[in-house]
C-alpha cells in the first residue's frame, strides 16, 4: 500500500477513535459544545504532531488564532480524559515554564500504531 493511502487510513482511524472516546465517555457537566471542541482540537493536534510541531499552548493558540485561555480550556479537558499527556518544560526564552502536550500513547496502542507512526 502506498504511503499516502496508509496515511489517509491512519488519519481516518485516529479521528474515528477520538470521536468514539469523546462521545462514549462524556465528562460530568460537559456540554455538547465542549465535546465538539475537543474532537476538533484532537484533529488539529494530530496534524501538528504529524508535522513534528511542538504541542504547546503558544503554538496551538497561534495556529488556531485562539486566546491562550481558549486553547487551554479545551486542552485541559483532553488531558483530563487521558487523550493528551502534559509535560512541564522551559519556555522558548529558557527562563520560565511552558506546558507541552503529547497525544497519549494508549490512544496509539488502541490503533495498533506505535507513537503515531
Secondary structure, 3 states (H helix, E strand, C coil): CCHHHHHHHHHHHHHHHHHHHHHHCCCCCCCHHHHHHHHHHHHHHHHHHHCCCCEEHHHHHHHHCCCHHHHHHHHHHHHHHCCEEEEEEECCCCCCEEEEEEECHHHHHHHCCHHHC
